[in-house]
Amino acid sequence: MQVWKKLFAKSPFKPLIKHAEVVVQAVETLEKSLDLWAKGNYQEMVEYARKVDELEDVADRIKSELRSSITSKLLMPVQRSDILEYLHMQDKIADAAEDTAKWLLVREKIDEIPQEIKELILKMGKESIKAAKLVYEAIKQLDVVLESGFADREIEREYKIIEEIENVESKIDGLDSKLMELVFKSELDWKDGFYILNIARTLSRISDKAKDAAERIRILMNK
């Protein structure tokens, strides 16, 4: 706990960066799981999917420790409630990655899934993971903004990252619609369709939560 308090004393964003590092590890591990899933390599995919679950647990533990460390005695340039709210949103990204990994584990054989659908899921996965990584960049940049004394150049850089996250989220919405269309036009039975649509839904949630986190950073910047 003392370590977190020391970090908070340096900057309110440094502990959030540490939490974001684990979130990024979780989504990067999910990316490996998705690639193995698309190749039909179930056994190896299981190892990575379970690791996503472990990393989500680590992120949860860090979140709990941070919540306990942020006391009213800490003097910070931002409100405690803003930090906790942002932390909650950032943590939801890891939760969504874990949910996707759980759906990958639901069935072993995916031979019936058309290649076109697999490729679209992979594309959604890459974009979702890109959104999560951009959140990591955004919280690091927020620390730079603070250290620079809110220099215009650094503020501009922050808004550019937020805009990138919003663009990625919008792109994923388009891919999600295309996927739904493909699934309903395909000859997949209802169980396979349900399976695919749930993988897509949890993947979309990663970018949704990334957008929520970005929006919270925008609010922090405007205060």
Salt bridges, closest charged atoms under 4 A:
GLU28 OE2 - LYS133 NZ 3.54
GLU31 OE2 - LYS126 NZ 3.61
ASP60 OD1 - LYS63 NZ 3.43
ASP82 OD1 - ARG216 NH1 3.57
ASP82 OD2 - LYS223 NZ 2.68
GLU85 OE2 - ARG216 NH2 2.87
ASP91 OD1 - HIS19 NE2 2.91
ASP91 OD2 - LYS63 NZ 3.10
ASP95 OD2 - LYS92 NZ 3.84
GLU98 OE2 - LYS102 NZ 3.99
ASP99 OD2 - ARG205 NH1 2.91
GLU112 OE1 - ARG107 NH2 3.16
GLU127 OE2 - LYS171 NZ 3.24
GLU137 OE2 - LYS140 NZ 3.80
ASP143 OD2 - LYS14 NZ 2.65
GLU147 OE2 - LYS14 NZ 3.25
GLU154 OE2 - ARG153 NH2 3.68
GLU166 OE2 - ARG218 NH2 2.55
GLU169 OE1 - LYS211 NZ 3.70
GLU181 OE2 - LYS185 NZ 3.09
ASP192 OD1 - ARG107 NH1 1.84
ASP212 OD2 - LYS209 NZ 3.85
GLU215 OE1 - ARG218 NE 3.47
